[in-house]
């Protein structure tokens, strides 16, 4: 899974914290869209160009926002 984030985004920190709390970091590739032009371009392609973070790409399924991402990960049984 790919997680697109910005270091200054509190919603992104919430998702990353949840992932860390559940020892699931190895399941993700993290893309800081502020530190890499390539990561920003990947985010634009993935979520349609609006640049919303946090954004999760799970094999083409796109989820945007901290609450929807955490709910999705819980439904998948991540970190259970």
Secondary structure, 3 states (H helix, E strand, C coil): CEEEECCCCHHHHHHHHHHHHCCCHHHCEEEECCCCHHHHHHHHHHHCCCCCCCEEEECCEEEECHHHHHHHHHHHCCCC
